């Protein structure tokens, strides 16, 4: 019988995965691309509907991370199933990332500030019970000149991948 209790764990695991150092595409981590787009557009909050696979605002979901909402929706539904629950028990589910563009501090990369962020995963079950996981920290754009000039293996941008490029710097947060 599908369970409700595991939805707390699903929210936590999905939230943790969003800043995984394995979610790398083209020349930076997904969080780095998102921060760059937030700085360029002034839109500091990305919201992904995990049930529909849609997200916005569009200014934050440009290439190479335009498929982030659908990719995370698939991952969310897989986590729900493997945790022992069922999609039919969920009324709504969102992932929200918000950068504080006014709050910055130096990063390990000279001349590249890092910004504070919060990341929330919210699941509401069919009984109206909320399961929430909140994360916060600091992130910076990790695109290096080498990464920006490195040709892709394919003509277009690489899709989001669970494996980072071997030439990408590994940092721990």
Beta strands, then each sheet from edge to edge (+ up, - down):
strand 1: 24-25
strand 2: 28-29
strand 3: 45-49
strand 4: 54-56
strand 5: 90-106
strand 6: 113-125
strand 7: 130-139
sheet 1: 1+ 2-
sheet 2: 4+ 3- 5+ 6- 7+
end
